[in-house]
Amino acid sequence: MKIAVVALPARVSGMFKIALEEVRAIRVAGHEARLITQRKGWKRVLKAYASLVCNQPILLSEIPFFSSATSRSLETLTRIPSPQGSSQMDIDVASIGVHGAFSRLWTHRLSFDAYVCHTALSPLGILFDYVVGSKKNVLYLHADPISYYVRTLSASHSRFASYLTGLSERLFILRADKVVVNSNKLSQVLARQFGIKCHVIYPGCHPSPSLEENKGSYVCSVTRWDADRTSDLLLSAMERVRGETKLIMAGNWPSLQVLQWVMREIRRRKLTNRVTLEKDPDERRLVELYRKATCFVLPVPAFVGLGALEAACQGTAIIVPKGSGVWEIFEDQRHGFAFQANDPDELADKIEALTNPETSFQMGRAAWVKSQSFDWAAHTRRLLSLVS
């Protein structure tokens, strides 16, 4: 079987990491697989996830003049602000639109049997083949509908953008042979909005063959740092944590403005000796951070929270907001602690509880055992069962 994994846009995110892992896992399972994404943003993705790229992806090239012009128009239409140095969505509308409209011309020679499209935007890049072709379409959704995102962040006069994205999303969902989501929580959201039944397939992980017995004295938090509020909660909690426990905030910082704000806040709160920032750590460094941390903190609710699963599979207890999808896999009080979102006092209490080495090790070990059932091989078996 030959499968195309489509992931648009190309950006450093949990969604894109999952797509790269799927390509590799599908190939390990004995099938052919290739990634389809846009050229815009690919260099940043390659820098962050170089070890996950197992073959040459199909990159949708930019369209001279039109790619930059349409990106500016999209930003003006929706009034979604762009962080300094990068576009909020990094979408090359012209490239996706042109390649999608003429997808039959360039996909037929590749002879794919099925498409696995991550996010409701991805079918646009193969639009003609997705809508009128005979290949199997699997739509894998990770977050709120894009139309909801546009409606929430856009100016009131851009209702047309919300209507258009909602219409296209509904078309892609109805045209999909199977709709897959990453949690029951998201499945309920889509059932309410679109009246569909989804298949739940959790992301995978790479469970460590052994546990780290000599933990460090730091808390680890890995995410895409898009907003000030995400960082503010962690810094507020660390002000309340007694002792010498440190915090390492690692991941991707798409906005230079947010990064600079966090650095100023660390100095203002006199946390310079306790909080460290790590920008774009590679996979080897991430595993090291996960393994030696006393605990992992996901600061905001998420439909899953890939970082929490990755930390757990390295034997590290997790602290995640109540209601997050990761608690469909793990259990509060056994594999870590749930806390009320936006409550720095409760978060600080949970962090302090896991500074106890015995508690940290026992919960981390239980999380590691549980993660064995959610490796990438198990994820891929479920995905392939839907494709075939």
C-alpha positions as YAML, in Angstrom:
chain: A
units: angstrom
residues:
- id: 1
  name: MET
  ca: [0.00, 0.00, 0.00]
- id: 2
  name: LYS
  ca: [1.25, 3.50, -0.85]
- id: 3
  name: ILE
  ca: [0.07, 6.26, 1.48]
- id: 4
  name: ALA
  ca: [0.49, 10.04, 1.33]
- id: 5
  name: VAL
  ca: [0.51, 11.83, 4.67]
- id: 6
  name: VAL
  ca: [-0.55, 15.42, 4.02]
- id: 7
  name: ALA
  ca: [0.33, 18.07, 6.62]
- id: 8
  name: LEU
  ca: [-0.38, 21.74, 5.93]
- id: 9
  name: PRO
  ca: [0.95, 24.25, 6.80]
- id: 10
  name: ALA
  ca: [4.59, 23.35, 7.47]
- id: 11
  name: ARG
  ca: [5.21, 24.56, 10.99]
- id: 12
  name: VAL
  ca: [6.90, 23.35, 14.16]
- id: 13
  name: SER
  ca: [3.97, 21.88, 16.06]
- id: 14
  name: GLY
  ca: [2.63, 18.72, 17.60]
- id: 15
  name: MET
  ca: [0.46, 18.09, 14.53]
- id: 16
  name: PHE
  ca: [3.42, 18.17, 12.17]
- id: 17
  name: LYS
  ca: [5.52, 15.99, 14.44]
- id: 18
  name: ILE
  ca: [2.75, 13.39, 14.48]
- id: 19
  name: ALA
  ca: [2.62, 13.44, 10.67]
- id: 20
  name: LEU
  ca: [6.39, 12.85, 10.43]
- id: 21
  name: GLU
  ca: [6.21, 10.00, 12.94]
- id: 22
  name: GLU
  ca: [3.39, 8.41, 10.95]
- id: 23
  name: VAL
  ca: [5.40, 8.42, 7.72]
- id: 24
  name: ARG
  ca: [8.24, 6.65, 9.47]
- id: 25
  name: ALA
  ca: [5.98, 4.16, 11.30]
- id: 26
  name: ILE
  ca: [4.03, 3.30, 8.14]
- id: 27
  name: ARG
  ca: [7.31, 2.51, 6.37]
- id: 28
  name: VAL
  ca: [8.44, 0.36, 9.31]
- id: 29
  name: ALA
  ca: [5.14, -1.52, 9.00]
- id: 30
  name: GLY
  ca: [6.12, -2.49, 5.44]
- id: 31
  name: HIS
  ca: [4.19, 0.06, 3.37]
- id: 32
  name: GLU
  ca: [5.26, 3.01, 1.27]
- id: 33
  name: ALA
  ca: [4.64, 6.47, 2.67]
- id: 34
  name: ARG
  ca: [5.57, 10.04, 1.77]
- id: 35
  name: LEU
  ca: [4.87, 13.39, 3.33]
- id: 36
  name: ILE
  ca: [3.18, 16.16, 1.35]
- id: 37
  name: THR
  ca: [3.59, 19.68, 2.70]
- id: 38
  name: GLN
  ca: [4.35, 23.21, 1.53]
- id: 39
  name: ARG
  ca: [7.86, 24.51, 0.87]
- id: 40
  name: LYS
  ca: [7.19, 27.63, 2.92]
- id: 41
  name: GLY
  ca: [8.26, 26.92, 6.48]
- id: 42
  name: TRP
  ca: [9.91, 23.59, 5.62]
- id: 43
  name: LYS
  ca: [13.43, 24.73, 6.58]
- id: 44
  name: ARG
  ca: [12.29, 25.58, 10.11]
- id: 45
  name: VAL
  ca: [10.53, 22.22, 10.39]
- id: 46
  name: LEU
  ca: [13.58, 20.36, 9.10]
- id: 47
  name: LYS
  ca: [15.82, 22.11, 11.62]
- id: 48
  name: ALA
  ca: [13.54, 21.12, 14.51]
- id: 49
  name: TYR
  ca: [12.69, 17.56, 13.40]
- id: 50
  name: ALA
  ca: [15.66, 16.50, 11.27]
- id: 51
  name: SER
  ca: [15.91, 13.10, 12.96]
- id: 52
  name: LEU
  ca: [12.26, 12.30, 12.12]
- id: 53
  name: VAL
  ca: [12.52, 12.88, 8.37]
- id: 54
  name: CYS
  ca: [13.05, 9.44, 6.82]
- id: 55
  name: ASN
  ca: [12.65, 10.21, 3.10]
- id: 56
  name: GLN
  ca: [12.31, 13.12, 0.70]
- id: 57
  name: PRO
  ca: [8.94, 14.86, 1.16]
- id: 58
  name: ILE
  ca: [6.85, 16.28, -1.66]
- id: 59
  name: LEU
  ca: [7.09, 20.05, -1.21]
- id: 60
  name: LEU
  ca: [4.45, 22.29, -2.77]
- id: 61
  name: SER
  ca: [6.55, 25.05, -4.27]
- id: 62
  name: GLU
  ca: [5.78, 28.73, -3.92]
- id: 63
  name: ILE
  ca: [4.09, 30.58, -6.80]
- id: 64
  name: PRO
  ca: [6.17, 33.64, -7.79]
- id: 65
  name: PHE
  ca: [4.55, 36.92, -6.64]
- id: 66
  name: PHE
  ca: [1.20, 35.28, -5.85]
- id: 67
  name: SER
  ca: [2.41, 33.38, -2.77]
- id: 68
  name: SER
  ca: [3.52, 36.54, -0.95]
- id: 69
  name: ALA
  ca: [0.59, 38.61, -2.25]
- id: 70
  name: THR
  ca: [-2.10, 36.16, -1.13]
- id: 71
  name: SER
  ca: [-0.48, 35.68, 2.27]
- id: 72
  name: ARG
  ca: [-0.71, 39.44, 2.86]
- id: 73
  name: SER
  ca: [-4.30, 39.46, 1.65]
- id: 74
  name: LEU
  ca: [-5.27, 36.60, 3.97]
- id: 75
  name: GLU
  ca: [-3.77, 38.41, 6.94]
- id: 76
  name: THR
  ca: [-5.66, 41.60, 6.05]
- id: 77
  name: LEU
  ca: [-8.92, 39.72, 5.52]
- id: 78
  name: THR
  ca: [-8.92, 37.93, 8.85]
- id: 79
  name: ARG
  ca: [-7.10, 40.56, 10.91]
- id: 80
  name: ILE
  ca: [-5.17, 37.79, 12.66]
- id: 81
  name: PRO
  ca: [-1.99, 39.46, 14.00]
- id: 82
  name: SER
  ca: [1.37, 38.01, 12.99]
- id: 83
  name: PRO
  ca: [4.06, 37.52, 15.63]
- id: 84
  name: GLN
  ca: [7.29, 39.30, 14.79]
- id: 85
  name: GLY
  ca: [9.38, 37.18, 12.49]
- id: 86
  name: SER
  ca: [6.75, 34.63, 11.48]
- id: 87
  name: SER
  ca: [3.21, 34.41, 10.19]
- id: 88
  name: GLN
  ca: [0.58, 33.23, 12.65]
- id: 89
  name: MET
  ca: [-0.47, 30.43, 10.34]
- id: 90
  name: ASP
  ca: [2.41, 30.36, 7.81]
- id: 91
  name: ILE
  ca: [-0.04, 29.46, 5.06]
- id: 92
  name: ASP
  ca: [1.03, 29.75, 1.43]
- id: 93
  name: VAL
  ca: [-2.49, 30.11, 0.07]
- id: 94
  name: ALA
  ca: [-1.47, 30.46, -3.58]
- id: 95
  name: SER
  ca: [0.73, 27.37, -3.55]
- id: 96
  name: ILE
  ca: [-1.87, 25.24, -1.77]
- id: 97
  name: GLY
  ca: [-4.67, 26.48, -4.02]
- id: 98
  name: VAL
  ca: [-2.87, 25.98, -7.33]
- id: 99
  name: HIS
  ca: [-1.44, 22.57, -6.43]
- id: 100
  name: GLY
  ca: [-4.82, 21.50, -5.06]
- id: 101
  name: ALA
  ca: [-6.77, 22.59, -8.14]
- id: 102
  name: PHE
  ca: [-4.39, 20.71, -10.44]
- id: 103
  name: SER
  ca: [-3.57, 17.86, -8.08]
- id: 104
  name: ARG
  ca: [-4.65, 15.19, -10.56]
- id: 105
  name: LEU
  ca: [-1.82, 16.30, -12.88]
- id: 106
  name: TRP
  ca: [0.96, 15.72, -10.35]
- id: 107
  name: THR
  ca: [-0.46, 12.99, -8.08]
- id: 108
  name: HIS
  ca: [-1.41, 10.45, -10.74]
- id: 109
  name: ARG
  ca: [2.20, 9.49, -11.44]
- id: 110
  name: LEU
  ca: [2.81, 8.92, -7.71]
- id: 111
  name: SER
  ca: [0.06, 6.25, -7.56]
- id: 112
  name: PHE
  ca: [-1.05, 6.74, -3.98]
- id: 113
  name: ASP
  ca: [-3.69, 4.37, -2.62]
- id: 114
  name: ALA
  ca: [-4.78, 6.64, 0.21]
- id: 115
  name: TYR
  ca: [-4.39, 10.08, 1.75]
- id: 116
  name: VAL
  ca: [-4.07, 10.76, 5.47]
- id: 117
  name: CYS
  ca: [-4.73, 14.48, 5.82]
- id: 118
  name: HIS
  ca: [-3.81, 16.20, 9.07]
- id: 119
  name: THR
  ca: [-6.09, 19.19, 9.85]
- id: 120
  name: ALA
  ca: [-9.02, 20.35, 7.74]
- id: 121
  name: LEU
  ca: [-6.67, 22.62, 5.78]
- id: 122
  name: SER
  ca: [-4.59, 19.80, 4.30]
- id: 123
  name: PRO
  ca: [-7.15, 18.53, 1.74]
- id: 124
  name: LEU
  ca: [-6.84, 21.91, -0.03]
- id: 125
  name: GLY
  ca: [-3.36, 20.92, -1.19]
- id: 126
  name: ILE
  ca: [-4.75, 17.87, -3.04]
- id: 127
  name: LEU
  ca: [-8.22, 19.33, -3.56]
- id: 128
  name: PHE
  ca: [-9.19, 17.86, -6.94]
- id: 129
  name: ASP
  ca: [-7.96, 14.36, -6.13]
- id: 130
  name: TYR
  ca: [-9.51, 14.49, -2.66]
- id: 131
  name: VAL
  ca: [-12.96, 15.57, -3.83]
- id: 132
  name: VAL
  ca: [-13.41, 13.65, -7.09]
- id: 133
  name: GLY
  ca: [-10.72, 10.97, -6.93]
- id: 134
  name: SER
  ca: [-11.24, 7.36, -5.94]
- id: 135
  name: LYS
  ca: [-8.49, 7.08, -3.33]
- id: 136
  name: LYS
  ca: [-9.22, 6.45, 0.33]
- id: 137
  name: ASN
  ca: [-9.42, 9.71, 2.29]
- id: 138
  name: VAL
  ca: [-8.68, 9.73, 6.02]
- id: 139
  name: LEU
  ca: [-9.03, 13.12, 7.71]
- id: 140
  name: TYR
  ca: [-7.11, 13.38, 11.00]
- id: 141
  name: LEU
  ca: [-8.14, 16.37, 13.13]
- id: 142
  name: HIS
  ca: [-6.22, 17.67, 16.13]
- id: 143
  name: ALA
  ca: [-7.95, 20.82, 17.37]
- id: 144
  name: ASP
  ca: [-11.03, 23.02, 17.21]
- id: 145
  name: PRO
  ca: [-12.48, 23.53, 13.70]
- id: 146
  name: ILE
  ca: [-10.54, 26.17, 11.76]
- id: 147
  name: SER
  ca: [-13.77, 28.11, 11.23]
- id: 148
  name: TYR
  ca: [-14.09, 28.44, 15.00]
- id: 149
  name: TYR
  ca: [-10.48, 29.63, 15.23]
- id: 150
  name: VAL
  ca: [-11.03, 32.25, 12.51]
- id: 151
  name: ARG
  ca: [-14.31, 33.39, 14.04]
- id: 152
  name: THR
  ca: [-12.72, 33.75, 17.49]
- id: 153
  name: LEU
  ca: [-9.57, 35.62, 16.44]
- id: 154
  name: SER
  ca: [-10.84, 37.62, 13.48]
- id: 155
  name: ALA
  ca: [-12.40, 41.03, 13.37]
- id: 156
  name: SER
  ca: [-16.18, 41.10, 13.33]
- id: 157
  name: HIS
  ca: [-16.28, 42.32, 9.73]
- id: 158
  name: SER
  ca: [-14.50, 39.19, 8.47]
- id: 159
  name: ARG
  ca: [-17.48, 36.89, 8.92]
- id: 160
  name: PHE
  ca: [-17.08, 35.91, 5.30]
- id: 161
  name: ALA
  ca: [-13.74, 34.27, 6.13]
- id: 162
  name: SER
  ca: [-15.37, 32.27, 8.91]
- id: 163
  name: TYR
  ca: [-18.26, 31.24, 6.65]
- id: 164
  name: LEU
  ca: [-15.90, 30.18, 3.85]
- id: 165
  name: THR
  ca: [-13.64, 28.12, 6.11]
- id: 166
  name: GLY
  ca: [-16.68, 26.51, 7.73]
- id: 167
  name: LEU
  ca: [-18.09, 25.56, 4.33]
- id: 168
  name: SER
  ca: [-14.82, 24.01, 3.15]
- id: 169
  name: GLU
  ca: [-14.38, 22.13, 6.42]
- id: 170
  name: ARG
  ca: [-17.83, 20.62, 6.12]
- id: 171
  name: LEU
  ca: [-17.08, 19.56, 2.54]
- id: 172
  name: PHE
  ca: [-13.79, 17.89, 3.51]
- id: 173
  name: ILE
  ca: [-15.36, 16.14, 6.48]
- id: 174
  name: LEU
  ca: [-18.26, 14.80, 4.40]
- id: 175
  name: ARG
  ca: [-15.91, 13.69, 1.62]
- id: 176
  name: ALA
  ca: [-13.64, 11.80, 4.02]
- id: 177
  name: ASP
  ca: [-14.05, 8.03, 4.16]
- id: 178
  name: LYS
  ca: [-12.96, 8.13, 7.80]
- id: 179
  name: VAL
  ca: [-12.60, 11.04, 10.23]
- id: 180
  name: VAL
  ca: [-10.00, 10.48, 12.95]
- id: 181
  name: VAL
  ca: [-9.45, 12.61, 16.05]
- id: 182
  name: ASN
  ca: [-6.83, 12.55, 18.80]
- id: 183
  name: SER
  ca: [-9.21, 12.35, 21.79]
- id: 184
  name: ASN
  ca: [-12.78, 11.67, 22.86]
- id: 185
  name: LYS
  ca: [-12.96, 15.28, 23.95]
- id: 186
  name: LEU
  ca: [-12.43, 16.49, 20.36]
- id: 187
  name: SER
  ca: [-14.79, 13.82, 19.06]
- id: 188
  name: GLN
  ca: [-17.56, 15.35, 21.16]
- id: 189
  name: VAL
  ca: [-16.81, 18.83, 19.80]
- id: 190
  name: LEU
  ca: [-17.06, 17.65, 16.19]
- id: 191
  name: ALA
  ca: [-20.19, 15.63, 16.90]
- id: 192
  name: ARG
  ca: [-21.90, 18.77, 18.17]
- id: 193
  name: GLN
  ca: [-20.74, 20.98, 15.31]
- id: 194
  name: PHE
  ca: [-20.92, 18.62, 12.34]
- id: 195
  name: GLY
  ca: [-23.04, 15.72, 13.56]
- id: 196
  name: ILE
  ca: [-20.40, 13.10, 12.70]
- id: 197
  name: LYS
  ca: [-18.98, 10.05, 14.43]
- id: 198
  name: CYS
  ca: [-15.19, 10.01, 14.66]
- id: 199
  name: HIS
  ca: [-12.58, 7.33, 15.25]
- id: 200
  name: VAL
  ca: [-10.30, 8.14, 18.18]
- id: 201
  name: ILE
  ca: [-6.62, 7.34, 17.65]
- id: 202
  name: TYR
  ca: [-4.27, 8.79, 20.24]
- id: 203
  name: PRO
  ca: [-0.80, 9.97, 19.18]
- id: 204
  name: GLY
  ca: [2.04, 7.51, 19.66]
- id: 205
  name: CYS
  ca: [5.28, 7.67, 21.61]
- id: 206
  name: HIS
  ca: [8.66, 5.92, 21.95]
- id: 207
  name: PRO
  ca: [8.70, 4.27, 25.40]
- id: 208
  name: SER
  ca: [12.18, 4.12, 26.89]
- id: 209
  name: PRO
  ca: [13.60, 0.61, 27.48]
- id: 210
  name: SER
  ca: [14.68, 1.67, 31.00]
- id: 211
  name: LEU
  ca: [13.98, 4.27, 33.67]
- id: 212
  name: GLU
  ca: [16.19, 7.11, 34.87]
- id: 213
  name: GLU
  ca: [16.77, 6.64, 38.59]
- id: 214
  name: ASN
  ca: [18.89, 9.77, 39.12]
- id: 215
  name: LYS
  ca: [16.37, 12.51, 38.42]
- id: 216
  name: GLY
  ca: [17.39, 16.14, 38.26]
- id: 217
  name: SER
  ca: [15.95, 18.89, 40.44]
- id: 218
  name: TYR
  ca: [13.99, 20.63, 37.70]
- id: 219
  name: VAL
  ca: [10.50, 20.77, 36.25]
- id: 220
  name: CYS
  ca: [10.22, 20.47, 32.48]
- id: 221
  name: SER
  ca: [7.62, 22.14, 30.25]
- id: 222
  name: VAL
  ca: [7.71, 21.66, 26.47]
- id: 223
  name: THR
  ca: [5.22, 23.25, 24.12]
- id: 224
  name: ARG
  ca: [4.75, 25.80, 21.35]
- id: 225
  name: TRP
  ca: [4.93, 29.09, 23.26]
- id: 226
  name: ASP
  ca: [2.36, 31.12, 21.36]
- id: 227
  name: ALA
  ca: [0.92, 33.31, 24.09]
- id: 228
  name: ASP
  ca: [2.02, 35.32, 27.13]
- id: 229
  name: ARG
  ca: [-0.62, 33.69, 29.33]
- id: 230
  name: THR
  ca: [0.97, 30.26, 28.90]
- id: 231
  name: SER
  ca: [4.29, 31.50, 30.28]
- id: 232
  name: ASP
  ca: [2.71, 33.73, 32.93]
- id: 233
  name: LEU
  ca: [1.01, 30.79, 34.66]
- id: 234
  name: LEU
  ca: [4.25, 28.84, 34.93]
- id: 235
  name: LEU
  ca: [6.26, 31.80, 36.18]
- id: 236
  name: SER
  ca: [3.57, 32.65, 38.74]
- id: 237
  name: ALA
  ca: [3.62, 29.05, 39.98]
- id: 238
  name: MET
  ca: [7.41, 29.01, 40.24]
- id: 239
  name: GLU
  ca: [7.28, 32.12, 42.44]
- id: 240
  name: ARG
  ca: [5.18, 30.08, 44.86]
- id: 241
  name: VAL
  ca: [7.23, 26.86, 44.76]
- id: 242
  name: ARG
  ca: [9.44, 26.63, 47.82]
- id: 243
  name: GLY
  ca: [12.98, 25.30, 47.75]
- id: 244
  name: GLU
  ca: [15.48, 25.22, 44.91]
- id: 245
  name: THR
  ca: [13.38, 23.48, 42.25]
- id: 246
  name: LYS
  ca: [14.16, 24.87, 38.80]
- id: 247
  name: LEU
  ca: [12.08, 25.17, 35.65]
- id: 248
  name: ILE
  ca: [13.18, 24.49, 32.08]
- id: 249
  name: MET
  ca: [10.84, 25.95, 29.45]
- id: 250
  name: ALA
  ca: [11.70, 24.29, 26.15]
- id: 251
  name: GLY
  ca: [10.11, 24.21, 22.72]
- id: 252
  name: ASN
  ca: [9.34, 26.49, 19.82]
- id: 253
  name: TRP
  ca: [9.00, 30.27, 20.16]
- id: 254
  name: PRO
  ca: [7.32, 31.46, 16.93]
- id: 255
  name: SER
  ca: [6.97, 35.00, 18.29]
- id: 256
  name: LEU
  ca: [10.06, 36.98, 19.21]
- id: 257
  name: GLN
  ca: [7.79, 39.38, 21.11]
- id: 258
  name: VAL
  ca: [6.55, 36.61, 23.43]
- id: 259
  name: LEU
  ca: [10.10, 35.35, 24.00]
- id: 260
  name: GLN
  ca: [11.32, 38.83, 24.91]
- id: 261
  name: TRP
  ca: [8.34, 39.32, 27.23]
- id: 262
  name: VAL
  ca: [9.13, 36.07, 29.05]
- id: 263
  name: MET
  ca: [12.78, 37.03, 29.46]
- id: 264
  name: ARG
  ca: [11.76, 40.39, 30.97]
- id: 265
  name: GLU
  ca: [9.30, 38.70, 33.31]
- id: 266
  name: ILE
  ca: [11.95, 36.25, 34.52]
- id: 267
  name: ARG
  ca: [14.21, 39.16, 35.43]
- id: 268
  name: ARG
  ca: [11.38, 41.19, 36.99]
- id: 269
  name: ARG
  ca: [10.26, 38.29, 39.18]
- id: 270
  name: LYS
  ca: [13.87, 37.55, 40.20]
- id: 271
  name: LEU
  ca: [13.70, 34.02, 38.77]
- id: 272
  name: THR
  ca: [16.89, 34.25, 36.71]
- id: 273
  name: ASN
  ca: [18.63, 31.51, 38.72]
- id: 274
  name: ARG
  ca: [15.62, 29.20, 38.64]
- id: 275
  name: VAL
  ca: [14.14, 29.44, 35.13]
- id: 276
  name: THR
  ca: [15.95, 28.46, 31.93]
- id: 277
  name: LEU
  ca: [14.69, 28.81, 28.36]
- id: 278
  name: GLU
  ca: [15.66, 26.32, 25.63]
- id: 279
  name: LYS
  ca: [14.71, 27.18, 22.06]
- id: 280
  name: ASP
  ca: [14.06, 24.40, 19.53]
- id: 281
  name: PRO
  ca: [15.79, 21.47, 21.27]
- id: 282
  name: ASP
  ca: [16.38, 18.47, 18.99]
- id: 283
  name: GLU
  ca: [14.83, 15.08, 19.70]
- id: 284
  name: ARG
  ca: [17.85, 13.75, 21.58]
- id: 285
  name: ARG
  ca: [17.85, 16.76, 23.90]
- id: 286
  name: LEU
  ca: [14.09, 16.48, 24.41]
- id: 287
  name: VAL
  ca: [14.41, 12.87, 25.56]
- id: 288
  name: GLU
  ca: [17.15, 13.89, 27.98]
- id: 289
  name: LEU
  ca: [14.98, 16.70, 29.39]
- id: 290
  name: TYR
  ca: [12.00, 14.37, 29.80]
- id: 291
  name: ARG
  ca: [13.97, 11.53, 31.42]
- id: 292
  name: LYS
  ca: [15.70, 13.57, 34.11]
- id: 293
  name: ALA
  ca: [12.87, 15.92, 35.08]
- id: 294
  name: THR
  ca: [11.11, 15.45, 38.40]
- id: 295
  name: CYS
  ca: [7.87, 16.10, 36.52]
- id: 296
  name: PHE
  ca: [6.47, 17.48, 33.28]
- id: 297
  name: VAL
  ca: [4.03, 20.40, 33.25]
- id: 298
  name: LEU
  ca: [1.59, 21.17, 30.46]
- id: 299
  name: PRO
  ca: [0.49, 24.72, 31.35]
- id: 300
  name: VAL
  ca: [-2.76, 24.97, 29.36]
- id: 301
  name: PRO
  ca: [-5.58, 22.53, 28.54]
- id: 302
  name: ALA
  ca: [-5.18, 20.57, 25.31]
- id: 303
  name: PHE
  ca: [-7.15, 18.00, 23.35]
- id: 304
  name: VAL
  ca: [-4.21, 15.66, 24.05]
- id: 305
  name: GLY
  ca: [-0.85, 17.27, 24.84]
- id: 306
  name: LEU
  ca: [1.82, 15.35, 22.96]
- id: 307
  name: GLY
  ca: [4.57, 16.53, 25.31]
- id: 308
  name: ALA
  ca: [2.85, 14.92, 28.29]
- id: 309
  name: LEU
  ca: [2.70, 11.55, 26.52]
- id: 310
  name: GLU
  ca: [6.35, 11.86, 25.45]
- id: 311
  name: ALA
  ca: [7.43, 12.68, 29.01]
- id: 312
  name: ALA
  ca: [5.39, 9.81, 30.48]
- id: 313
  name: CYS
  ca: [6.97, 7.28, 28.14]
- id: 314
  name: GLN
  ca: [10.37, 8.33, 29.53]
- id: 315
  name: GLY
  ca: [9.24, 7.61, 33.09]
- id: 316
  name: THR
  ca: [8.30, 11.14, 34.18]
- id: 317
  name: ALA
  ca: [5.16, 12.04, 36.12]
- id: 318
  name: ILE
  ca: [2.89, 14.59, 34.47]
- id: 319
  name: ILE
  ca: [0.99, 17.67, 35.70]
- id: 320
  name: VAL
  ca: [-1.74, 18.62, 33.24]
- id: 321
  name: PRO
  ca: [-4.90, 20.78, 33.50]
- id: 322
  name: LYS
  ca: [-8.16, 19.03, 34.30]
- id: 323
  name: GLY
  ca: [-10.23, 18.19, 31.24]
- id: 324
  name: SER
  ca: [-7.26, 17.70, 28.92]
- id: 325
  name: GLY
  ca: [-7.42, 14.74, 26.59]
- id: 326
  name: VAL
  ca: [-4.27, 13.14, 28.00]
- id: 327
  name: TRP
  ca: [-6.32, 12.14, 31.06]
- id: 328
  name: GLU
  ca: [-8.18, 9.74, 28.77]
- id: 329
  name: ILE
  ca: [-4.91, 7.78, 28.70]
- id: 330
  name: PHE
  ca: [-3.49, 8.46, 32.16]
- id: 331
  name: GLU
  ca: [-5.03, 8.65, 35.63]
- id: 332
  name: ASP
  ca: [-4.95, 11.56, 38.04]
- id: 333
  name: GLN
  ca: [-3.19, 10.76, 41.36]
- id: 334
  name: ARG
  ca: [-1.58, 7.67, 39.83]
- id: 335
  name: HIS
  ca: [0.45, 8.88, 36.84]
- id: 336
  name: GLY
  ca: [0.68, 12.50, 37.94]
- id: 337
  name: PHE
  ca: [-1.62, 15.30, 39.01]
- id: 338
  name: ALA
  ca: [-4.44, 17.24, 37.38]
- id: 339
  name: PHE
  ca: [-4.87, 20.89, 38.33]
- id: 340
  name: GLN
  ca: [-7.41, 23.61, 37.70]
- id: 341
  name: ALA
  ca: [-6.37, 25.60, 34.64]
- id: 342
  name: ASN
  ca: [-5.13, 29.14, 35.36]
- id: 343
  name: ASP
  ca: [-4.62, 28.41, 39.05]
- id: 344
  name: PRO
  ca: [-0.92, 29.03, 39.88]
- id: 345
  name: ASP
  ca: [-1.41, 28.16, 43.57]
- id: 346
  name: GLU
  ca: [-2.72, 24.67, 42.81]
- id: 347
  name: LEU
  ca: [-0.06, 24.16, 40.14]
- id: 348
  name: ALA
  ca: [2.65, 25.13, 42.64]
- id: 349
  name: ASP
  ca: [1.26, 22.62, 45.16]
- id: 350
  name: LYS
  ca: [1.36, 19.81, 42.58]
- id: 351
  name: ILE
  ca: [4.93, 20.67, 41.61]
- id: 352
  name: GLU
  ca: [6.00, 20.64, 45.26]
- id: 353
  name: ALA
  ca: [4.34, 17.24, 45.77]
- id: 354
  name: LEU
  ca: [6.52, 15.80, 43.01]
- id: 355
  name: THR
  ca: [9.73, 17.19, 44.44]
- id: 356
  name: ASN
  ca: [9.52, 14.15, 46.74]
- id: 357
  name: PRO
  ca: [11.87, 11.69, 44.95]
- id: 358
  name: GLU
  ca: [9.86, 8.59, 45.90]
- id: 359
  name: THR
  ca: [6.54, 10.08, 44.76]
- id: 360
  name: SER
  ca: [8.11, 11.32, 41.53]
- id: 361
  name: PHE
  ca: [9.70, 7.95, 40.75]
- id: 362
  name: GLN
  ca: [6.63, 5.84, 41.57]
- id: 363
  name: MET
  ca: [4.25, 7.99, 39.54]
- id: 364
  name: GLY
  ca: [6.76, 8.24, 36.70]
- id: 365
  name: ARG
  ca: [7.19, 4.47, 36.63]
- id: 366
  name: ALA
  ca: [3.41, 3.92, 36.54]
- id: 367
  name: ALA
  ca: [3.13, 6.42, 33.65]
- id: 368
  name: TRP
  ca: [5.96, 4.64, 31.81]
- id: 369
  name: VAL
  ca: [4.22, 1.26, 32.15]
- id: 370
  name: LYS
  ca: [0.95, 2.73, 30.90]
- id: 371
  name: SER
  ca: [2.64, 4.33, 27.89]
- id: 372
  name: GLN
  ca: [3.78, 0.94, 26.56]
- id: 373
  name: SER
  ca: [0.32, 0.46, 25.05]
- id: 374
  name: PHE
  ca: [0.54, 3.74, 23.11]
- id: 375
  name: ASP
  ca: [3.70, 3.42, 21.06]
- id: 376
  name: TRP
  ca: [3.84, 4.42, 17.39]
- id: 377
  name: ALA
  ca: [3.44, 0.83, 16.24]
- id: 378
  name: ALA
  ca: [0.05, 0.60, 18.01]
- id: 379
  name: HIS
  ca: [-0.97, 3.98, 16.60]
- id: 380
  name: THR
  ca: [-0.05, 2.92, 13.08]
- id: 381
  name: ARG
  ca: [-1.86, -0.43, 13.29]
- id: 382
  name: ARG
  ca: [-5.09, 1.38, 14.12]
- id: 383
  name: LEU
  ca: [-4.54, 3.95, 11.37]
- id: 384
  name: LEU
  ca: [-3.77, 1.30, 8.74]
- id: 385
  name: SER
  ca: [-6.86, -0.66, 9.73]
- id: 386
  name: LEU
  ca: [-8.94, 2.39, 8.73]
- id: 387
  name: VAL
  ca: [-7.00, 3.02, 5.54]
- id: 388
  name: SER
  ca: [-7.29, -0.55, 4.33]
...
